[in-house]
Amino acid sequence: MGSGGSSGRGTRLASAEGPEGTEQRLEVRKGKVPEALWALRGVQKLYLSGAGLREVPAELGALRHLRTLALDGNELMEVPEALCQLPRLAHLYLGRNGLQWLPAAFARLQSLRCLWLEGNFFAHFPRALLRLPELRSLQLGDNRLARLPAGLPGLGSLRGLWLYGNRFTEFPPALLLMGQLRVLDLDRNRIAAFPDLSALTNLCLLSYDHNPVQQPPTVADATRLVGEGAQEFMEERQQRLQSLQNPEEEEEEEGEEQEEGATEVPPVVPEDGCPLLEEEEEEEEEGDFVALPGSPGEM
Protein backbone atom coordinates (compact mmCIF):
# COMPACT_ATOMS: atom_id res chain seq x y z
CA MET A 1 0.00 0.00 0.00
CA GLY A 2 1.27 3.48 -0.74
CA SER A 3 4.55 4.44 -2.34
CA GLY A 4 6.92 3.66 0.51
CA GLY A 5 9.56 1.04 -0.19
CA SER A 6 12.66 -0.68 1.05
CA SER A 7 16.03 1.06 1.07
CA GLY A 8 18.34 -1.54 2.55
CA ARG A 9 18.06 -3.88 5.51
CA GLY A 10 16.29 -2.29 8.47
CA THR A 11 15.52 0.88 6.51
CA ARG A 12 12.26 1.85 4.81
CA LEU A 13 11.11 4.89 2.92
CA ALA A 14 8.20 7.01 4.10
CA SER A 15 6.44 9.18 1.56
CA ALA A 16 4.69 12.47 2.36
CA GLU A 17 2.72 14.54 -0.10
CA GLY A 18 1.86 18.21 0.30
CA PRO A 19 -1.06 20.32 -0.94
CA GLU A 20 0.49 20.89 -4.37
CA GLY A 21 1.25 17.23 -4.97
CA THR A 22 4.94 17.57 -4.14
CA GLU A 23 6.32 14.35 -2.69
CA GLN A 24 9.08 14.03 -0.14
CA ARG A 25 10.66 10.74 0.93
CA LEU A 26 12.17 10.14 4.34
CA GLU A 27 14.02 7.13 5.72
CA VAL A 28 12.41 5.11 8.51
CA ARG A 29 15.15 3.28 10.40
CA LYS A 30 14.45 0.43 12.80
CA GLY A 31 10.77 1.28 12.98
CA LYS A 32 11.33 4.89 14.04
CA VAL A 33 9.65 7.73 12.16
CA PRO A 34 12.16 10.55 11.46
CA GLU A 35 11.62 13.78 13.38
CA ALA A 36 11.88 15.75 10.13
CA LEU A 37 8.48 14.40 9.11
CA TRP A 38 6.65 16.36 11.79
CA ALA A 39 8.24 19.61 10.61
CA LEU A 40 6.66 19.33 7.16
CA ARG A 41 3.87 21.83 6.51
CA GLY A 42 0.46 20.99 5.08
CA VAL A 43 0.99 17.25 4.61
CA GLN A 44 -2.14 15.74 3.04
CA LYS A 45 -0.98 12.19 2.27
CA LEU A 46 1.38 10.07 4.34
CA TYR A 47 2.50 6.55 3.42
CA LEU A 48 4.19 4.50 6.13
CA SER A 49 3.35 1.06 4.78
CA GLY A 50 5.55 -1.86 5.82
CA ALA A 51 7.84 0.38 7.86
CA GLY A 52 8.18 -2.00 10.82
CA LEU A 53 6.30 0.39 13.13
CA ARG A 54 5.18 -0.89 16.51
CA GLU A 55 3.92 2.50 17.62
CA VAL A 56 3.19 5.90 16.11
CA PRO A 57 4.44 9.09 17.81
CA ALA A 58 1.94 11.51 19.32
CA GLU A 59 3.18 14.12 16.84
CA LEU A 60 0.97 12.47 14.21
CA GLY A 61 -1.99 14.32 15.71
CA ALA A 62 -0.44 17.64 14.64
CA LEU A 63 -0.87 16.81 10.92
CA ARG A 64 -4.27 18.49 10.85
CA HIS A 65 -4.50 18.60 7.05
CA LEU A 66 -3.88 14.88 6.57
CA ARG A 67 -6.46 13.23 4.29
CA THR A 68 -4.79 9.91 3.45
CA LEU A 69 -2.80 7.77 5.88
CA ALA A 70 -1.30 4.36 5.11
CA LEU A 71 -0.07 2.33 8.08
CA ASP A 72 -0.72 -1.11 6.63
CA GLY A 73 1.78 -3.94 6.91
CA ASN A 74 3.27 -2.80 10.22
CA GLU A 75 3.32 -4.32 13.72
CA LEU A 76 0.73 -2.12 15.41
CA MET A 77 -1.18 -3.84 18.20
CA GLU A 78 -3.52 -0.92 18.84
CA VAL A 79 -4.63 2.27 17.13
CA PRO A 80 -2.69 5.24 18.52
CA GLU A 81 -4.66 8.01 20.19
CA ALA A 82 -2.98 10.58 17.94
CA LEU A 83 -4.58 9.01 14.89
CA CYS A 84 -8.03 9.76 16.28
CA GLN A 85 -7.23 13.48 16.31
CA LEU A 86 -7.10 13.97 12.53
CA PRO A 87 -10.28 15.88 11.60
CA ARG A 88 -9.85 15.71 7.80
CA LEU A 89 -8.75 12.10 7.47
CA ALA A 90 -10.76 10.48 4.66
CA HIS A 91 -8.73 7.42 3.63
CA LEU A 92 -7.12 5.18 6.24
CA TYR A 93 -5.27 1.93 5.62
CA LEU A 94 -4.55 -0.25 8.67
CA GLY A 95 -4.50 -3.69 7.08
CA ARG A 96 -2.08 -6.47 8.05
CA ASN A 97 -1.28 -5.33 11.56
CA GLY A 98 -2.10 -7.00 14.89
CA LEU A 99 -5.29 -5.09 15.73
CA GLN A 100 -8.08 -6.71 17.76
CA TRP A 101 -10.17 -3.66 18.64
CA LEU A 102 -10.63 0.04 17.94
CA PRO A 103 -10.81 2.68 20.68
CA ALA A 104 -14.02 4.65 21.25
CA ALA A 105 -12.11 7.77 20.18
CA PHE A 106 -11.94 6.32 16.67
CA ALA A 107 -15.48 7.66 16.19
CA ARG A 108 -14.02 11.17 16.11
CA LEU A 109 -12.88 10.55 12.54
CA GLN A 110 -16.09 11.99 11.14
CA SER A 111 -14.59 12.66 7.69
CA LEU A 112 -13.54 9.05 7.17
CA ARG A 113 -14.84 7.60 3.90
CA CYS A 114 -12.55 4.66 3.13
CA LEU A 115 -11.24 2.28 5.81
CA TRP A 116 -9.18 -0.86 5.24
CA LEU A 117 -8.72 -3.23 8.19
CA GLU A 118 -8.04 -6.47 6.34
CA GLY A 119 -5.69 -9.09 7.75
CA ASN A 120 -6.06 -8.23 11.44
CA PHE A 121 -7.59 -10.15 14.37
CA PHE A 122 -11.03 -8.61 14.86
CA ALA A 123 -13.37 -11.16 16.42
CA HIS A 124 -16.11 -8.56 16.96
CA PHE A 125 -17.27 -5.77 14.69
CA PRO A 126 -15.74 -2.50 16.00
CA ARG A 127 -18.62 -0.50 17.48
CA ALA A 128 -16.89 2.81 16.88
CA LEU A 129 -17.47 2.32 13.15
CA LEU A 130 -21.23 2.62 13.66
CA ARG A 131 -20.70 6.31 14.46
CA LEU A 132 -18.99 7.18 11.17
CA PRO A 133 -21.81 8.48 8.93
CA GLU A 134 -19.58 9.28 5.92
CA LEU A 135 -18.03 5.82 5.66
CA ARG A 136 -18.47 4.49 2.11
CA SER A 137 -15.91 1.70 1.76
CA LEU A 138 -15.15 -0.78 4.56
CA GLN A 139 -12.61 -3.59 4.15
CA LEU A 140 -12.73 -6.21 6.91
CA GLY A 141 -11.51 -9.25 4.99
CA ASP A 142 -9.35 -11.92 6.62
CA ASN A 143 -10.40 -11.30 10.20
CA ARG A 144 -12.33 -13.47 12.69
CA LEU A 145 -15.84 -12.05 12.47
CA ALA A 146 -18.82 -14.37 12.88
CA ARG A 147 -21.67 -11.85 13.10
CA LEU A 148 -22.54 -8.24 12.37
CA PRO A 149 -24.33 -5.78 14.67
CA ALA A 150 -28.01 -4.99 14.16
CA GLY A 151 -27.09 -1.30 13.93
CA LEU A 152 -24.99 -1.73 10.77
CA PRO A 153 -27.76 -0.53 8.42
CA GLY A 154 -27.40 2.84 10.12
CA LEU A 155 -24.30 3.37 7.98
CA GLY A 156 -26.40 4.79 5.19
CA SER A 157 -23.46 5.99 3.09
CA LEU A 158 -21.76 2.57 2.95
CA ARG A 159 -21.45 1.32 -0.63
CA GLY A 160 -18.72 -1.33 -0.49
CA LEU A 161 -18.28 -4.00 2.20
CA TRP A 162 -15.59 -6.69 2.10
CA LEU A 163 -16.03 -9.57 4.56
CA TYR A 164 -14.15 -12.35 2.81
CA GLY A 165 -12.07 -14.80 4.84
CA ASN A 166 -14.03 -14.50 8.09
CA ARG A 167 -16.04 -17.02 10.13
CA PHE A 168 -19.65 -16.41 9.13
CA THR A 169 -21.76 -19.56 9.17
CA GLU A 170 -24.96 -17.80 8.09
CA PHE A 171 -25.80 -14.74 6.04
CA PRO A 172 -25.78 -11.72 8.39
CA PRO A 173 -29.42 -10.51 8.68
CA ALA A 174 -28.38 -6.86 8.96
CA LEU A 175 -27.19 -6.93 5.33
CA LEU A 176 -30.75 -7.50 4.12
CA LEU A 177 -31.58 -3.96 5.28
CA MET A 178 -28.67 -2.34 3.43
CA GLY A 179 -30.27 -1.60 0.09
CA GLN A 180 -27.63 0.99 -0.78
CA LEU A 181 -24.77 -1.55 -1.00
CA ARG A 182 -23.10 -1.91 -4.40
CA VAL A 183 -20.33 -4.38 -3.59
CA LEU A 184 -20.55 -7.22 -1.07
CA ASP A 185 -17.78 -9.79 -0.73
CA LEU A 186 -18.48 -12.85 1.43
CA ASP A 187 -15.93 -15.11 -0.23
CA ARG A 188 -14.22 -17.78 1.91
CA ASN A 189 -16.70 -18.04 4.76
CA ARG A 190 -18.86 -20.99 5.92
CA ILE A 191 -22.29 -19.87 4.72
CA ALA A 192 -24.34 -22.89 3.59
CA ALA A 193 -27.45 -20.98 2.45
CA PHE A 194 -28.23 -17.48 1.24
CA PRO A 195 -31.62 -15.78 1.61
CA ASP A 196 -33.38 -14.13 -1.32
CA LEU A 197 -31.31 -11.02 -2.09
CA SER A 198 -33.36 -9.76 -5.03
CA ALA A 199 -34.54 -6.76 -2.97
CA LEU A 200 -30.97 -5.42 -2.94
CA THR A 201 -31.47 -3.77 -6.32
CA ASN A 202 -28.42 -1.49 -6.05
CA LEU A 203 -26.07 -4.42 -5.54
CA CYS A 204 -23.69 -4.55 -8.52
CA LEU A 205 -21.37 -7.32 -7.35
CA LEU A 206 -21.81 -10.20 -4.93
CA SER A 207 -18.94 -12.61 -4.29
CA TYR A 208 -19.95 -15.82 -2.52
CA ASP A 209 -17.17 -18.12 -3.74
CA HIS A 210 -15.66 -20.79 -1.45
CA ASN A 211 -18.78 -21.13 0.69
CA PRO A 212 -20.58 -24.50 1.05
CA VAL A 213 -23.62 -23.38 -0.99
CA GLN A 214 -25.39 -25.70 -3.42
CA GLN A 215 -26.49 -23.04 -5.91
CA PRO A 216 -26.01 -19.33 -6.65
CA PRO A 217 -27.97 -16.89 -4.48
CA THR A 218 -31.12 -15.28 -5.82
CA VAL A 219 -30.26 -11.69 -6.69
CA ALA A 220 -31.59 -8.77 -8.71
CA ASP A 221 -31.20 -8.99 -12.48
CA ALA A 222 -28.44 -6.35 -12.55
CA THR A 223 -26.26 -8.03 -9.92
CA ARG A 224 -23.08 -9.75 -11.10
CA LEU A 225 -22.15 -12.91 -9.22
CA VAL A 226 -18.75 -14.43 -8.46
CA GLY A 227 -18.77 -18.00 -7.20
CA GLU A 228 -19.52 -21.63 -7.98
CA GLY A 229 -22.11 -21.85 -10.76
CA ALA A 230 -22.26 -18.08 -11.23
CA GLN A 231 -21.27 -18.06 -14.90
CA GLU A 232 -23.97 -20.53 -15.91
CA PHE A 233 -26.54 -18.70 -13.77
CA MET A 234 -25.78 -15.35 -15.40
CA GLU A 235 -25.84 -16.82 -18.93
CA GLU A 236 -29.26 -18.34 -18.30
CA ARG A 237 -30.46 -15.06 -16.79
CA GLN A 238 -29.28 -13.12 -19.82
CA GLN A 239 -31.11 -15.50 -22.15
CA ARG A 240 -34.27 -15.10 -20.08
CA LEU A 241 -34.03 -11.33 -20.21
CA GLN A 242 -33.43 -11.46 -23.95
CA SER A 243 -36.48 -13.65 -24.45
CA LEU A 244 -38.63 -11.20 -22.51
CA GLN A 245 -37.65 -8.54 -25.01
CA ASN A 246 -38.58 -10.57 -28.10
CA PRO A 247 -42.36 -9.96 -27.94
CA GLU A 248 -41.71 -6.22 -27.77
CA GLU A 249 -39.41 -6.43 -30.78
CA GLU A 250 -42.05 -8.29 -32.79
CA GLU A 251 -44.68 -5.69 -31.92
CA GLU A 252 -42.36 -2.90 -33.01
CA GLU A 253 -41.66 -4.64 -36.33
CA GLU A 254 -45.38 -5.04 -37.00
CA GLY A 255 -45.94 -1.39 -36.21
CA GLU A 256 -43.23 -0.36 -38.65
CA GLU A 257 -44.88 -2.33 -41.45
CA GLN A 258 -48.18 -0.51 -40.81
CA GLU A 259 -46.78 2.96 -40.38
CA GLU A 260 -44.57 4.39 -43.10
CA GLY A 261 -41.50 6.24 -41.96
CA ALA A 262 -41.62 4.90 -38.43
CA THR A 263 -38.27 4.99 -36.61
CA GLU A 264 -37.08 1.79 -34.98
CA VAL A 265 -36.41 2.03 -31.26
CA PRO A 266 -34.00 -0.68 -30.10
CA PRO A 267 -35.14 -2.61 -27.02
CA VAL A 268 -33.33 -1.95 -23.77
CA VAL A 269 -31.93 -5.22 -22.47
CA PRO A 270 -30.86 -5.11 -18.83
CA GLU A 271 -27.14 -5.73 -18.73
CA ASP A 272 -25.57 -8.32 -16.49
CA GLY A 273 -24.09 -5.89 -14.01
CA CYS A 274 -24.25 -2.16 -13.39
CA PRO A 275 -21.66 0.62 -13.17
CA LEU A 276 -19.45 -0.73 -10.41
CA LEU A 277 -18.49 1.61 -7.64
CA GLU A 278 -19.37 4.82 -9.41
CA GLU A 279 -18.09 7.86 -7.53
CA GLU A 280 -21.03 10.15 -6.83
CA GLU A 281 -19.18 13.24 -5.68
CA GLU A 282 -17.12 15.05 -8.31
CA GLU A 283 -14.94 16.76 -5.77
CA GLU A 284 -13.64 13.45 -4.37
CA GLU A 285 -10.02 13.05 -5.45
CA GLU A 286 -9.62 9.31 -4.88
CA GLY A 287 -12.30 6.80 -5.90
CA ASP A 288 -13.29 4.89 -2.79
CA PHE A 289 -14.61 2.06 -4.90
CA VAL A 290 -12.15 1.65 -7.71
CA ALA A 291 -10.43 -1.22 -5.97
CA LEU A 292 -11.46 -4.82 -5.67
CA PRO A 293 -10.78 -6.87 -2.53
CA GLY A 294 -7.17 -6.92 -1.51
CA SER A 295 -6.22 -3.95 -3.67
CA PRO A 296 -6.78 -0.62 -1.92
CA GLY A 297 -7.89 2.18 -4.19
CA GLU A 298 -4.75 4.20 -3.71
CA MET A 299 -1.57 2.39 -4.60
N, C-alpha and C positions, 0 to 999 in steps of 0.2 A: 504494500500500500504506500502511496506517496512516492516522492522522488529521492528519498534518502537511500544511501547505499553503503557498501563496505569500502573501507580505505585502509586495508591492512588488518592484521590480527589485533583484536581488542579495540579497534577504532571504527566508528561509524560516522556517516555524514548526516547532519540535520539540515533541512532545507526550510528557509523562511522566505515568505513572499510578502512584499509591501503593497500599498494601495495602487501603485502604478504598474504592478506586475513584475517589478524587479525582484530577482531571486538572489538570495545570499546563502551560501553553504558554510556550515560550521562543523568542526570535528567534535564528536562525542566520544570521549575516551573512558573506558572502563565503566560505562553506564552513568557517567556524570555529564549533565548538560552544561556547556560552557557559559560562564558568566556574561560573555559578550552578547549572548542571545537576548538577555533581558534589557539590554541598553538600546536595542533596535526600536525605532519609532514606527507606529502604525502598522504593525504586523497583522496581516489578515489571514494568512495560511501558514501553518506550521506542521512539518512532517518529521516525526520522530519514530518512524516505523523501524522495528527490529534493531533498536539501539541498545538493547540490554538493560533497559531501565527497570529498577525495582521500586523506585519512588520518583515523584515529580516535585521539584522545589516549589515553595509557596509563591515564588515570584511569578509563576504562571498566571496567577490571578490578576496581575497588573496589565496583561495584554488585553485591554478592554475592547479592542477592535477586531479581535480574532473571530473569524467566521468558520474556518476549517481547521480541525486538529486531528492528526493521525498519530495514535499511540499504539497501534496494533503490533502484534508480534514481539511484545516485551515481556517482562516478568512481574507485572503489577498484580498484587494480591487484593488491592482495594482501590477505589476511585479516590484520588486526592481531593481534599476540600477545596483547594485552589481552583480546580477545574469547574466546580459548581458556581464560581463567581464570574463567569464569562457571559455577559448579557446578550452578546450578538452571535454567539456560537450557533451555527446552523447545521454543520456537518461534523460528526464525531465518529471516529473509528477506534474501537477498543477491542477488536477481535484478537483471538489467540493470546490471551493473557491468562491469569489465574483467578479471575473474578467469580465470586459466588453470590454477591449481593450488591445493591446500589444504595448509597445513603439517601435519607429523606431529602437532603439538600439538593440532590440531583434534579428535583422538580423545579428548581429555580431557573433551569435552562429553558425558559419559555420561548426562545427563538429556534429551538432545535427542530429540524425537519428530517434529518437523515441520521440514523443511529445504527451502527454495526457492532454487534456483540457476539459474533459467531466464535465458536471454538473456545468457550469458557466453561464454567462449571455451575451454571444456574440451574438449580433444582426447582425453584419457584419463580413465577413471573415477577419481575421487579415492580412493586406497587408504585414507586415514584413515577414510572412511565405513564400511569393513568392520569397524571396531572400535567401532561405535555400536549396541549390542544393543537399545536402546529405540526406534530409529528406525522410525516407522510410515508416514510420508508423505515421499516424496522426489521433488522436482520438478527435472528436468534437461532440460526442453524447450529448444529453440533453442540448442543447443551444437554441438559438432563431433565427437561420439562416433561411433565405428564398431564398437565391440565392448564387451562387458561382461566383467568378471573371473569366473573359475570359482568364486571364493569368495563371490559375491553371495548364493547361497542360504543362507549363514550368517546373513544378516539375517532371522532367523525372525519378528521382529515386524512386518516391512514389509508393509503392506496396500495402499498406493497408490504407483504408480510411473509418472511422466510422462516419456516419452522422445521426444515429438514434435519434429519439425524438426531431427533429427540426420542422421547419414550412414550409417545401417545399411543394408547391402545384403543381409543375411540375418537371419533371426530368431535372436536371441541364444540359444544352447543353454542357458545358465544359467537362463533364465526357465522352462524346462520342469520344473525342480526346485523351483519356488517355488509350491507348491500353496496357500499361504496368501494369495496376492494376490487382491484384490478389484477393483482398478482398474488397467488397463494401457493406456497411451496410446502408440501407435507411429505416430500420424498423421504424414504428411509426411516419410517416409523413402524408401528405395529398395528395399524388400523385395519381391521378385517372387513368393515362395512362402512359405506358412506351414505348419508341421508340424501334425499333429493335436493340438489343444489341449483335447480333451474330458476329459483327466485333471485339468485345472485346475478342479475342481468348485466351488471357492469364488469363482471369477472372476465378478463381477457385470457388469462393463463392459469391453469390448475395443474400442478405436478403432484402425482400420487404414486410415482414409481417406487418399487421396492417396499410395498406394503402387501400384506397377505389378502388382497381383495380378489374376488373371482371374476369381476367384470368392471368396466369403466364406470365411474360415477355418472349419474344423470345430471346434466348441466344445461345451461342456456345454449341456444344455437350458435351464438357468437363466441363461445368459450373454447379456447384451444386446450387440448389435453396432452399431458406427457406421462406415459406410464404403459403398463402391460395392456395390450389390446387397443390402445388409443388410436393408432393409425387406421385400423380397420373400422373402428367406431366412427371416426371423422369422415372417412370415405363414404360409408353408408349414409351418414347424416347429410353430406353434400349431395348425394344422389337423391335423397328424399326431398331436399329443398329445391333441387332442380326440377323434380317431377311436379312439385306444387306450382311451379311457374308455368309449366307447359299449357295448362288450360287457358291461362291468361294470354299466352302467346298466340294460341289458336284463335281466340276471340279477336285479338288485334288484327290478325291476318285477314279474317273474314270482314272486319270493318273496313280494312283498306280496299278490299275488292269492291265494296259497295259504295265507297266514298272516294271520288277521284281527287287526287292531290293530297290525300291524307299523309301525314308524316309519321313514320314508325317511331315508337317510343320503346327502347329496349327495356326488358324486364330487369328489375333490381333483384339480384340473387344475393341473399345474405352470405357474406364471406365467412370462411372458417377462421375466426379470429377477429380482433378489433385492434385499433391503434394501441399498441402496447405502451403503457407508461408514458402517455403524452403529458408533457409539462404544461400546466394550465396558466402559470404566471410568467409573463414575458420577461419580467425583471429578474427572474431567478437565473443566476449565472451557471450553476451546475445542475444538470438534470438528475433529480433524486432517483429516477426510475430507469435510467439508461442501462444499468447493470443487471445482469442475471446473477443468481446465487453464486457466492464465492468470488465475485468480481466487483468490488466496490466501484461506484460510479466515477470516482476520481482516481486515476492511476498516476 
